[in-house]
């Protein structure tokens, strides 16, 4: 989720700013260009829809002054953004070492793992072998630099005719996070839900009740984002429910629901 990763990086950078000497977040974006990352963060901090920012549809002087303040605020954050579009594993390691030496890196974020290209010696490896090959190398790099590395990963776990359940380790492609010390997931149930209910069987009254329950669950899922730990070496595997503001690419706190059938996979 773009909003989740960008707001997390920004908040971490705000924390790093309090450190003396200054510590930096090194963000390697292999998917989004730096301009798009900046637009998302402008939307989050300024509270303006990101599509208006990208099209230049800004209102009166008040909004321009607000954006100027946002620019100054973001410009002071200790974030180093690399958006080369494509890097091999050895190039990622070399760039991380350079930034660590020159900018005192405290955290490295790679967006995302599957876009790291193999070096010439591994270019013939199938993806099922290449992805597990990456994990131990990133872990060794983190140990040598004494810097935690956060490698993002995208999954598509929705399957036809199966109930919605929150992400699990087995949903990670190829390696199930075997080399990770911790694995966290951001999940928007409405993205995995179909636009129309499945075909229910039984008496007409039962079918009507099932369809009504499905639509109620569909409405309850709108704007919901669940974030939690599916693997942690230290600490509990806790999940929290938040709200996702799509136009502003913003994640905000949400009051906990008394019950959430989406997390339990129950619509009936």
PAVEX-209003 format. One record per residue: x negated, y negated, z negated of N, C-alpha, C in turn; residue in three letters. Coordinates in nm, 3 decimals. Example, Ala and Ser with C-alpha at 12.3 -4.5 7.8 and 13.67 -1.06 7.14 Angstrom:
       npx       npy       npz      capx      capy      capz       cpx       cpy       cpz   rest
    -1.319     0.569    -0.780    -1.230     0.450    -0.780    -1.320     0.330    -0.780    ALA
    -1.285     0.225    -0.708    -1.367     0.106    -0.714    -1.290    -0.003    -0.787    SER
//
This chain:
       npx       npy       npz      capx      capy      capz       cpx       cpy       cpz   rest
    -0.085     0.118     0.000     0.000     0.000     0.000    -0.089    -0.123     0.000    UNK
    -0.069    -0.209     0.102    -0.156    -0.325     0.115    -0.149    -0.415    -0.007    UNK
    -0.027    -0.441    -0.055    -0.014    -0.532    -0.169    -0.084    -0.477    -0.292    UNK
    -0.070    -0.347    -0.316    -0.128    -0.288    -0.436    -0.279    -0.298    -0.435    UNK
    -0.341    -0.265    -0.323    -0.486    -0.265    -0.321    -0.541    -0.407    -0.327    UNK
    -0.473    -0.502    -0.262    -0.524    -0.638    -0.262    -0.507    -0.708    -0.395    UNK
    -0.392    -0.687    -0.459    -0.372    -0.753    -0.588    -0.465    -0.692    -0.692    UNK
    -0.490    -0.561    -0.684    -0.582    -0.498    -0.778    -0.723    -0.553    -0.762    UNK
    -0.767    -0.568    -0.639    -0.901    -0.621    -0.614    -0.912    -0.765    -0.664    UNK
    -0.806    -0.843    -0.639    -0.809    -0.983    -0.684    -0.813    -0.992    -0.836    UNK
    -0.732    -0.911    -0.905    -0.732    -0.914    -1.051    -0.865    -0.869    -1.108    UNK
    -0.926    -0.767    -1.046    -1.057    -0.722    -1.091    -1.161    -0.832    -1.072    UNK
    -1.150    -0.903    -0.959    -1.245    -1.011    -0.934    -1.227    -1.124    -1.035    UNK
    -1.102    -1.152    -1.074    -1.079    -1.254    -1.175    -1.143    -1.214    -1.309    UNK
    -1.137    -1.084    -1.338    -1.202    -1.035    -1.460    -1.354    -1.048    -1.449    UNK
    -1.409    -1.015    -1.330    -1.553    -1.021    -1.310    -1.604    -1.165    -1.326    UNK
    -1.519    -1.261    -1.294    -1.560    -1.401    -1.301    -1.595    -1.442    -1.444    UNK
    -1.541    -1.371    -1.542    -1.568    -1.404    -1.682    -1.703    -1.353    -1.728    UNK
    -1.768    -1.270    -1.648    -1.894    -1.209    -1.688    -2.011    -1.306    -1.665    UNK
    -2.106    -1.300    -1.752    -2.229    -1.379    -1.741    -2.349    -1.285    -1.752    UNK
    -2.433    -1.277    -1.648    -2.422    -1.343    -1.518    -2.305    -1.288    -1.435    UNK
    -2.270    -1.361    -1.330    -2.154    -1.330    -1.249    -2.167    -1.192    -1.184    UNK
    -2.058    -1.115    -1.187    -2.055    -0.984    -1.123    -1.953    -0.986    -1.010    UNK
    -1.981    -0.913    -0.901    -1.899    -0.919    -0.781    -1.825    -0.788    -0.754    UNK
    -1.711    -0.801    -0.687    -1.640    -0.688    -0.629    -1.677    -0.682    -0.481    UNK
    -1.726    -0.567    -0.437    -1.765    -0.549    -0.297    -1.656    -0.467    -0.228    UNK
    -1.584    -0.530    -0.136    -1.471    -0.468    -0.067    -1.510    -0.439     0.077    UNK
    -1.518    -0.311     0.112    -1.549    -0.269     0.249    -1.418    -0.229     0.316    UNK
    -1.369    -0.314     0.406    -1.241    -0.290     0.472    -1.266    -0.235     0.612    UNK
    -1.240    -0.106     0.629    -1.256    -0.043     0.759    -1.126    -0.043     0.838    UNK
    -1.019    -0.094     0.779    -0.889    -0.098     0.845    -0.845    -0.240     0.876    UNK
    -0.832    -0.325     0.773    -0.780    -0.461     0.791    -0.894    -0.560     0.811    UNK
    -0.879    -0.655     0.904    -0.979    -0.762     0.917    -0.971    -0.855     0.796    UNK
    -1.080    -0.928     0.771    -1.087    -1.016     0.655    -0.977    -1.122     0.658    UNK
    -0.936    -1.166     0.778    -0.833    -1.268     0.789    -0.700    -1.217     0.734    UNK
    -0.667    -1.090     0.761    -0.542    -1.034     0.711    -0.546    -1.016     0.559    UNK
    -0.662    -0.978     0.507    -0.677    -0.964     0.362    -0.656    -1.100     0.295    UNK
    -0.713    -1.204     0.355    -0.697    -1.339     0.301    -0.551    -1.381     0.305    UNK
    -0.480    -1.350     0.415    -0.340    -1.389     0.427    -0.255    -1.322     0.320    UNK
    -0.281    -1.194     0.293    -0.205    -1.123     0.190    -0.229    -1.186     0.053    UNK
    -0.352    -1.217     0.022    -0.382    -1.276    -0.108    -0.325    -1.418    -0.120    UNK
    -0.326    -1.494    -0.009    -0.262    -1.626    -0.010    -0.114    -1.612    -0.042    UNK
    -0.049    -1.512     0.019     0.094    -1.491    -0.005     0.120    -1.453    -0.150    UNK
     0.036    -1.367    -0.205     0.055    -1.322    -0.342     0.039    -1.436    -0.441    UNK
    -0.069    -1.511    -0.427    -0.097    -1.618    -0.523    -0.006    -1.738    -0.502    UNK
     0.020    -1.772    -0.375     0.101    -1.889    -0.344     0.250    -1.866    -0.348    UNK
     0.294    -1.740    -0.348     0.436    -1.711    -0.353     0.509    -1.744    -0.225    UNK
     0.440    -1.735    -0.109     0.502    -1.764     0.020     0.505    -1.637     0.104    UNK
     0.608    -1.617     0.186     0.613    -1.500     0.273     0.491    -1.495     0.366    UNK
     0.431    -1.376     0.377     0.309    -1.365     0.455     0.332    -1.391     0.603    UNK
     0.454    -1.360     0.655     0.478    -1.385     0.798     0.483    -1.534     0.829    UNK
     0.527    -1.616     0.731     0.525    -1.760     0.751     0.383    -1.813     0.753    UNK
     0.298    -1.758     0.669     0.159    -1.801     0.666     0.090    -1.767     0.797    UNK
     0.115    -1.647     0.848     0.048    -1.603     0.970     0.094    -1.683     1.091    UNK
     0.221    -1.728     1.090     0.272    -1.804     1.204     0.257    -1.954     1.187    UNK
     0.205    -1.998     1.070     0.185    -2.140     1.046     0.311    -2.217     1.014    UNK
     0.417    -2.147     0.976     0.544    -2.213     0.944     0.545    -2.256     0.798    UNK
     0.468    -2.358     0.768     0.458    -2.411     0.633     0.550    -2.532     0.620    UNK
     0.612    -2.547     0.502     0.709    -2.653     0.482     0.646    -2.790     0.465    UNK
     0.695    -2.867     0.368     0.651    -3.004     0.348     0.517    -3.014     0.278    UNK
     0.483    -3.136     0.235     0.354    -3.161     0.170     0.332    -3.077     0.044    UNK
     0.442    -3.045    -0.028     0.427    -2.969    -0.151     0.367    -2.831    -0.124    UNK
     0.413    -2.765    -0.018     0.360    -2.632     0.014     0.214    -2.641     0.059    UNK
     0.181    -2.747     0.135     0.042    -2.761     0.178    -0.050    -2.785     0.059    UNK
    -0.005    -2.866    -0.037    -0.085    -2.890    -0.157    -0.100    -2.762    -0.238    UNK
     0.007    -2.684    -0.242     0.002    -2.557    -0.314    -0.099    -2.462    -0.249    UNK
    -0.098    -2.455    -0.116    -0.192    -2.370    -0.045    -0.336    -2.417    -0.064    UNK
    -0.355    -2.548    -0.072    -0.490    -2.599    -0.097    -0.540    -2.554    -0.233    UNK
    -0.451    -2.557    -0.334    -0.489    -2.508    -0.465    -0.518    -2.360    -0.465    UNK
    -0.438    -2.283    -0.389    -0.462    -2.138    -0.378    -0.598    -2.111    -0.313    UNK
    -0.630    -2.189    -0.210    -0.759    -2.172    -0.142    -0.875    -2.195    -0.238    UNK
    -0.865    -2.299    -0.320    -0.971    -2.326    -0.417    -0.980    -2.214    -0.520    UNK
    -0.866    -2.163    -0.563    -0.865    -2.056    -0.663    -0.927    -1.929    -0.609    UNK
    -0.886    -1.889    -0.487    -0.939    -1.767    -0.429    -1.086    -1.782    -0.390    UNK
    -1.124    -1.904    -0.349    -1.262    -1.926    -0.308    -1.362    -1.912    -0.421    UNK
    -1.315    -1.924    -0.545    -1.404    -1.912    -0.660    -1.419    -1.768    -0.710    UNK
    -1.338    -1.677    -0.655    -1.344    -1.539    -0.703    -1.468    -1.469    -0.647    UNK
    -1.534    -1.388    -0.729    -1.656    -1.319    -0.685    -1.625    -1.193    -0.604    UNK
    -1.577    -1.212    -0.482    -1.544    -1.101    -0.393    -1.632    -1.109    -0.268    UNK
    -1.694    -0.998    -0.234    -1.767    -0.986    -0.108    -1.686    -0.894    -0.017    UNK
    -1.640    -0.945     0.098    -1.558    -0.867     0.190    -1.637    -0.836     0.316    UNK
    -1.651    -0.707     0.343    -1.708    -0.660     0.469    -1.596    -0.598     0.550    UNK
    -1.576    -0.645     0.672    -1.472    -0.586     0.758    -1.530    -0.558     0.896    UNK
    -1.624    -0.461     0.903    -1.693    -0.435     1.030    -1.607    -0.361     1.131    UNK
    -1.498    -0.298     1.085    -1.416    -0.222     1.176    -1.457    -0.077     1.186    UNK
    -1.587    -0.049     1.176    -1.634     0.088     1.185    -1.772     0.098     1.121    UNK
    -1.790     0.200     1.036    -1.919     0.223     0.972    -1.938     0.372     0.950    UNK
    -2.063     0.417     0.966    -2.095     0.555     0.931    -2.121     0.564     0.781    UNK
    -2.132     0.685     0.732    -2.156     0.705     0.589    -2.290     0.645     0.547    UNK
    -2.392     0.660     0.629    -2.523     0.604     0.595    -2.519     0.451     0.600    UNK
    -2.442     0.393     0.693    -2.429     0.247     0.699    -2.355     0.193     0.577    UNK
    -2.254     0.265     0.531    -2.183     0.225     0.409    -2.280     0.224     0.291    UNK
    -2.359     0.330     0.278    -2.454     0.338     0.167    -2.558     0.227     0.173    UNK
    -2.609     0.199     0.293    -2.710     0.094     0.308    -2.651    -0.043     0.273    UNK
    -2.530    -0.070     0.320    -2.468    -0.199     0.291    -2.440    -0.214     0.142    UNK
    -2.396    -0.108     0.078    -2.369    -0.113    -0.067    -2.497    -0.143    -0.144    UNK
    -2.608    -0.086    -0.103    -2.735    -0.111    -0.173    -2.780    -0.256    -0.155    UNK
    -2.763    -0.311    -0.035    -2.803    -0.449    -0.010    -2.722    -0.545    -0.095    UNK
    -2.589    -0.528    -0.096    -2.502    -0.618    -0.172    -2.527    -0.602    -0.322    UNK
    -2.552    -0.480    -0.366    -2.582    -0.458    -0.507    -2.708    -0.534    -0.548    UNK
    -2.808    -0.532    -0.462    -2.935    -0.597    -0.493    -2.924    -0.750    -0.490    UNK
    -2.840    -0.803    -0.403    -2.835    -0.948    -0.385    -2.722    -1.016    -0.461    UNK
    -2.613    -0.942    -0.491    -2.494    -1.005    -0.549    -2.451    -0.946    -0.683    UNK
    -2.528    -0.854    -0.738    -2.494    -0.794    -0.868    -2.353    -0.733    -0.864    UNK
    -2.336    -0.629    -0.785    -2.206    -0.565    -0.769    -2.165    -0.492    -0.896    UNK
    -2.035    -0.507    -0.929    -1.979    -0.434    -1.044    -1.879    -0.328    -1.001    UNK
    -1.823    -0.343    -0.882    -1.726    -0.246    -0.830    -1.733    -0.245    -0.678    UNK
    -1.726    -0.125    -0.619    -1.723    -0.108    -0.474    -1.590    -0.044    -0.437    UNK
    -1.520    -0.104    -0.340    -1.393    -0.052    -0.291    -1.407    -0.024    -0.142    UNK
    -1.369     0.097    -0.101    -1.375     0.136     0.041    -1.234     0.162     0.090    UNK
    -1.194     0.090     0.194    -1.058     0.100     0.248    -1.065     0.136     0.397    UNK
    -1.043     0.260     0.435    -1.020     0.369     0.342    -1.109     0.485     0.381    UNK
    -1.108     0.591     0.301    -1.207     0.699     0.311    -1.209     0.766     0.448    UNK
    -1.090     0.795     0.504    -1.084     0.869     0.629    -1.140     0.792     0.749    UNK
    -1.161     0.661     0.734    -1.214     0.581     0.845    -1.366     0.574     0.845    UNK
    -1.431     0.633     0.745    -1.578     0.640     0.747    -1.620     0.739     0.855    UNK
    -1.703     0.695     0.947    -1.745     0.782     1.057    -1.864     0.868     1.017    UNK
    -1.871     0.989     1.070    -1.988     1.073     1.040    -2.113     1.023     1.111    UNK
    -2.227     1.050     1.050    -2.354     1.021     1.116    -2.379     1.125     1.225    UNK
    -2.485     1.105     1.299    -2.511     1.192     1.413    -2.525     1.338     1.372    UNK
    -2.583     1.362     1.255    -2.603     1.500     1.210    -2.473     1.570     1.175    UNK
    -2.367     1.491     1.146    -2.239     1.553     1.106    -2.128     1.528     1.208    UNK
    -2.160     1.472     1.323    -2.054     1.430     1.415    -1.974     1.546     1.472    UNK
    -2.028     1.668     1.466    -1.957     1.784     1.517    -1.869     1.852     1.411    UNK
    -1.875     1.802     1.288    -1.794     1.863     1.183    -1.647     1.834     1.206    UNK
    -1.559     1.934     1.193    -1.415     1.905     1.199    -1.373     1.825     1.076    UNK
    -1.261     1.757     1.086    -1.217     1.672     0.975    -1.199     1.751     0.846    UNK
    -1.157     1.876     0.858    -1.136     1.959     0.740    -1.266     1.983     0.663    UNK
    -1.380     1.969     0.730    -1.510     1.983     0.663    -1.573     1.847     0.636    UNK
    -1.543     1.748     0.721    -1.605     1.617     0.706    -1.554     1.544     0.582    UNK
    -1.424     1.547     0.557    -1.368     1.475     0.442    -1.425     1.530     0.311    UNK
    -1.429     1.662     0.288    -1.494     1.711     0.166    -1.643     1.678     0.159    UNK
    -1.707     1.657     0.275    -1.849     1.621     0.278    -1.872     1.481     0.222    UNK
    -1.772     1.392     0.237    -1.789     1.253     0.195    -1.795     1.240     0.044    UNK
    -1.707     1.313    -0.027    -1.692     1.295    -0.170    -1.820     1.303    -0.251    UNK
    -1.897     1.412    -0.241    -2.020     1.421    -0.319    -2.121     1.311    -0.285    UNK
    -2.123     1.266    -0.158    -2.218     1.160    -0.119    -2.180     1.026    -0.182    UNK
    -2.050     0.996    -0.184    -2.008     0.872    -0.250    -2.033     0.880    -0.400    UNK
    -2.014     0.995    -0.457    -2.038     1.011    -0.600    -2.186     0.993    -0.632    UNK
    -2.272     1.049    -0.548    -2.417     1.032    -0.568    -2.457     0.885    -0.551    UNK
    -2.394     0.816    -0.454    -2.422     0.674    -0.434    -2.381     0.594    -0.557    UNK
    -2.265     0.623    -0.612    -2.219     0.553    -0.732    -2.315     0.573    -0.850    UNK
    -2.367     0.695    -0.864    -2.460     0.723    -0.974    -2.591     0.651    -0.953    UNK
    -2.641     0.646    -0.829    -2.769     0.581    -0.803    -2.761     0.430    -0.822    UNK
    -2.645     0.371    -0.787    -2.628     0.226    -0.801    -2.576     0.188    -0.939    UNK
    -2.528     0.288    -1.015    -2.465     0.263    -1.145    -2.345     0.169    -1.130    UNK
    -2.267     0.195    -1.025    -2.148     0.114    -0.993    -2.034     0.210    -0.957    UNK
    -1.916     0.192    -1.015    -1.803     0.277    -0.975    -1.759     0.247    -0.832    UNK
    -1.721     0.352    -0.760    -1.673     0.339    -0.623    -1.528     0.385    -0.618    UNK
    -1.442     0.298    -0.567    -1.301     0.328    -0.548    -1.278     0.350    -0.399    UNK
    -1.252     0.475    -0.360    -1.228     0.509    -0.220    -1.079     0.529    -0.200    UNK
    -1.017     0.444    -0.119    -0.874     0.453    -0.095    -0.844     0.562     0.008    UNK
    -0.724     0.616    -0.002    -0.684     0.726     0.086    -0.536     0.713     0.114    UNK
    -0.494     0.742     0.235    -0.353     0.739     0.271    -0.301     0.881     0.288    UNK
    -0.179     0.902     0.239    -0.117     1.033     0.255     0.023     1.015     0.311    UNK
     0.073     1.118     0.373     0.211     1.121     0.421     0.271     1.251     0.371    UNK
     0.338     1.242     0.257     0.385     1.363     0.191     0.532     1.394     0.215    UNK
     0.603     1.308     0.286     0.745     1.332     0.309     0.764     1.453     0.402    UNK
     0.853     1.544     0.362     0.883     1.662     0.442     1.033     1.674     0.454    UNK
     1.078     1.718     0.571     1.221     1.731     0.594     1.282     1.833     0.501    UNK
     1.403     1.802     0.456     1.483     1.893     0.375     1.417     1.931     0.243    UNK
     1.330     1.847     0.191     1.270     1.870     0.061     1.299     1.751    -0.029    UNK
     1.319     1.775    -0.160     1.346     1.664    -0.252     1.225     1.574    -0.268    UNK
     1.250     1.448    -0.302     1.141     1.354    -0.324     1.077     1.380    -0.459    UNK
     0.949     1.394    -0.460     0.873     1.405    -0.584     0.752     1.314    -0.572    UNK
     0.703     1.265    -0.685     0.590     1.174    -0.682     0.464     1.247    -0.634    UNK
     0.366     1.173    -0.581     0.245     1.236    -0.526     0.171     1.321    -0.628    UNK
     0.108     1.426    -0.577     0.028     1.516    -0.658    -0.109     1.533    -0.594    UNK
    -0.201     1.595    -0.669    -0.336     1.615    -0.615    -0.335     1.695    -0.486    UNK
    -0.246     1.791    -0.476    -0.244     1.875    -0.356    -0.203     1.797    -0.231    UNK
    -0.146     1.677    -0.250    -0.106     1.596    -0.135    -0.224     1.524    -0.071    UNK
    -0.337     1.514    -0.141    -0.456     1.451    -0.082    -0.509     1.539     0.030    UNK
    -0.538     1.483     0.145    -0.581     1.565     0.257    -0.718     1.629     0.237    UNK
    -0.724     1.757     0.264    -0.847     1.835     0.278    -0.918     1.871     0.148    UNK
    -0.927     1.780     0.049    -1.009     1.815    -0.067    -0.939     1.799    -0.202    UNK
    -0.817     1.745    -0.204    -0.739     1.729    -0.327    -0.815     1.653    -0.435    UNK
    -0.902     1.562    -0.395    -0.973     1.479    -0.493    -1.068     1.558    -0.581    UNK
    -1.127     1.664    -0.527    -1.210     1.753    -0.609    -1.329     1.681    -0.672    UNK
    -1.388     1.585    -0.603    -1.508     1.518    -0.653    -1.478     1.388    -0.728    UNK
    -1.352     1.349    -0.735    -1.317     1.222    -0.800    -1.306     1.240    -0.951    UNK
    -1.354     1.140    -1.024    -1.335     1.140    -1.169    -1.192     1.104    -1.206    UNK
    -1.128     1.023    -1.123    -0.989     0.984    -1.146    -0.922     0.960    -1.012    UNK
    -0.794     0.993    -1.004    -0.715     0.971    -0.883    -0.586     0.901    -0.925    UNK
    -0.560     0.785    -0.863    -0.438     0.710    -0.889    -0.356     0.702    -0.760    UNK
    -0.226     0.692    -0.776    -0.137     0.690    -0.659    -0.038     0.576    -0.671    UNK
    -0.009     0.513    -0.556     0.098     0.414    -0.545     0.202     0.473    -0.451    UNK
     0.328     0.476    -0.495     0.432     0.547    -0.421     0.558     0.462    -0.413    UNK
     0.605     0.440    -0.290     0.733     0.372    -0.267     0.834     0.475    -0.217    UNK
     0.924     0.521    -0.302     1.017     0.628    -0.262     1.102     0.594    -0.141    UNK
     1.141     0.467    -0.124     1.229     0.432    -0.013     1.162     0.455     0.122    UNK
     1.028     0.450     0.125     0.958     0.474     0.252     0.971     0.621     0.293    UNK
     0.977     0.711     0.194     0.986     0.855     0.222     1.130     0.902     0.244    UNK
     1.228     0.818     0.209     1.366     0.860     0.223     1.416     0.836     0.365    UNK
     1.502     0.926     0.411     1.561     0.912     0.543     1.665     0.800     0.542    UNK
     1.702     0.755     0.661     1.804     0.650     0.672     1.945     0.705     0.653    UNK
     1.962     0.834     0.677     2.092     0.899     0.663     2.079     1.018     0.568    UNK
     2.185     1.050     0.493     2.178     1.163     0.400     2.170     1.296     0.474    UNK
     2.120     1.399     0.408     2.117     1.531     0.471     2.257     1.590     0.481    UNK
     2.266     1.701     0.551     2.395     1.769     0.565     2.420     1.854     0.440    UNK
     2.517     1.814     0.360     2.553     1.888     0.241     2.659     1.993     0.275    UNK
     2.661     2.102     0.197     2.756     2.210     0.220     2.846     2.224     0.098    UNK
     2.963     2.281     0.120     3.056     2.305     0.010     3.191     2.243     0.037    UNK
     3.269     2.233    -0.068     3.402     2.175    -0.058     3.392     2.026    -0.026    UNK
     3.496     1.970     0.039     3.492     1.827     0.075     3.465     1.736    -0.044    UNK
     3.521     1.766    -0.159     3.498     1.681    -0.276     3.352     1.687    -0.319    UNK
     3.294     1.808    -0.316     3.153     1.823    -0.353     3.063     1.749    -0.254    UNK
     3.095     1.757    -0.124     3.015     1.688    -0.023     3.023     1.537    -0.044    UNK
     3.144     1.487    -0.072     3.161     1.344    -0.093     3.082     1.297    -0.214    UNK
     3.084     1.375    -0.322     3.007     1.338    -0.442     2.857     1.340    -0.414    UNK
     2.812     1.440    -0.338     2.670     1.450    -0.306     2.624     1.333    -0.220    UNK
     2.706     1.295    -0.122     2.670     1.181    -0.037     2.669     1.051    -0.117    UNK
     2.765     1.037    -0.206     2.768     0.917    -0.291     2.645     0.909    -0.379    UNK
     2.604     1.024    -0.436     2.483     1.026    -0.520     2.360     0.994    -0.438    UNK
     2.357     1.042    -0.312     2.241     1.016    -0.227     2.230     0.867    -0.197    UNK
     2.342     0.802    -0.162     2.339     0.660    -0.133     2.304     0.578    -0.258    UNK
     2.350     0.623    -0.374     2.314     0.553    -0.497     2.163     0.562    -0.522    UNK
     2.106     0.680    -0.496     1.961     0.696    -0.513     1.885     0.613    -0.410    UNK
     1.939     0.604    -0.287     1.875     0.524    -0.182     1.874     0.377    -0.220    UNK
     1.983     0.327    -0.274     1.989     0.187    -0.316     1.898     0.162    -0.436    UNK
     1.893     0.259    -0.528     1.807     0.243    -0.646     1.660     0.240    -0.609    UNK
     1.625     0.301    -0.495     1.485     0.309    -0.454     1.435     0.182    -0.386    UNK
     1.525     0.095    -0.345     1.484    -0.024    -0.271     1.396    -0.114    -0.358    UNK
     1.279    -0.146    -0.305     1.188    -0.236    -0.375     1.114    -0.175    -0.492    UNK
     1.128    -0.044    -0.513     1.062     0.021    -0.626     0.924     0.072    -0.583    UNK
     0.826     0.053    -0.668     0.692     0.108    -0.645     0.645     0.173    -0.775    UNK
     0.613     0.300    -0.767     0.560     0.374    -0.882     0.408     0.381    -0.871    UNK
     0.341     0.354    -0.981     0.195     0.362    -0.984     0.153     0.445    -1.104    UNK
     0.063     0.541    -1.081     0.022     0.624    -1.193    -0.098     0.709    -1.161    UNK
    -0.141     0.784    -1.261    -0.260     0.869    -1.250    -0.217     1.012    -1.223    UNK
    -0.275     1.072    -1.122    -0.252     1.214    -1.096    -0.372     1.298    -1.141    UNK
    -0.482     1.230    -1.173    -0.600     1.298    -1.228    -0.681     1.196    -1.305    UNK
    -0.719     1.231    -1.428    -0.804     1.143    -1.508    -0.895     1.229    -1.594    UNK
    -1.022     1.197    -1.588    -1.116     1.270    -1.673    -1.101     1.228    -1.819    UNK
    -1.068     1.101    -1.840    -1.045     1.051    -1.975    -0.910     0.979    -1.976    UNK
    -0.823     1.015    -2.068    -0.697     0.945    -2.082    -0.580     1.021    -2.024    UNK
    -0.457     0.980    -2.059    -0.337     1.049    -2.013    -0.301     1.014    -1.869    UNK
    -0.219     1.099    -1.809    -0.170     1.075    -1.673    -0.035     1.003    -1.683    UNK
    -0.041     0.872    -1.693     0.077     0.790    -1.716     0.124     0.727    -1.585    UNK
     0.257     0.721    -1.567     0.317     0.654    -1.452     0.396     0.532    -1.498    UNK
     0.393     0.424    -1.420     0.471     0.305    -1.450     0.553     0.268    -1.328    UNK
     0.669     0.208    -1.353     0.759     0.165    -1.247     0.744     0.015    -1.228    UNK
     0.721    -0.030    -1.105     0.706    -0.172    -1.074     0.800    -0.209    -0.960    UNK
     0.801    -0.336    -0.925     0.882    -0.385    -0.813     0.792    -0.441    -0.705    UNK
     0.826    -0.413    -0.579     0.746    -0.458    -0.466     0.824    -0.564    -0.389    UNK
     0.767    -0.684    -0.380     0.824    -0.795    -0.305     0.756    -0.795    -0.168    UNK
     0.824    -0.735    -0.069     0.764    -0.718     0.063     0.723    -0.846     0.133    UNK
     0.811    -0.948     0.144     0.772    -1.071     0.215     0.649    -1.139     0.157    UNK
     0.634    -1.133     0.024     0.519    -1.198    -0.040     0.408    -1.099    -0.074    UNK
     0.426    -0.972    -0.034     0.325    -0.868    -0.059     0.282    -0.868    -0.205    UNK
     0.383    -0.872    -0.294     0.356    -0.891    -0.436     0.413    -0.775    -0.516    UNK
     0.335    -0.726    -0.611     0.379    -0.623    -0.703     0.399    -0.685    -0.840    UNK
     0.519    -0.668    -0.897     0.551    -0.728    -1.026     0.603    -0.620    -1.120    UNK
     0.600    -0.650    -1.250     0.651    -0.557    -1.350     0.801    -0.539    -1.335    UNK
     0.849    -0.421    -1.372     0.992    -0.394    -1.371     1.029    -0.328    -1.502    UNK
     1.146    -0.358    -1.557     1.188    -0.292    -1.681     1.206    -0.143    -1.657    UNK
     1.164    -0.058    -1.749     1.178     0.087    -1.728     1.324     0.128    -1.722    UNK
     1.356     0.214    -1.627     1.492     0.264    -1.614     1.518     0.372    -1.717    UNK
     1.645     0.388    -1.757     1.680     0.492    -1.853     1.653     0.630    -1.795    UNK
     1.679     0.645    -1.667     1.650     0.771    -1.598     1.619     0.738    -1.453    UNK
     1.536     0.819    -1.393     1.497     0.796    -1.254     1.502     0.928    -1.180    UNK
     1.615     0.959    -1.117     1.626     1.088    -1.048     1.527     1.103    -0.934    UNK
     1.475     0.992    -0.878     1.380     1.004    -0.767     1.251     1.071    -0.812    UNK
     1.210     1.044    -0.937     1.087     1.105    -0.987     1.107     1.254    -1.017    UNK
     1.230     1.295    -1.035     1.257     1.434    -1.067     1.306     1.512    -0.947    UNK
     1.327     1.442    -0.835     1.371     1.510    -0.713     1.515     1.555    -0.720    UNK
     1.602     1.489    -0.797     1.742     1.530    -0.810     1.834     1.421    -0.754    UNK
     1.912     1.457    -0.654     2.012     1.366    -0.598     2.154     1.411    -0.634    UNK
     2.172     1.536    -0.676     2.307     1.587    -0.699     2.334     1.598    -0.848    UNK
//
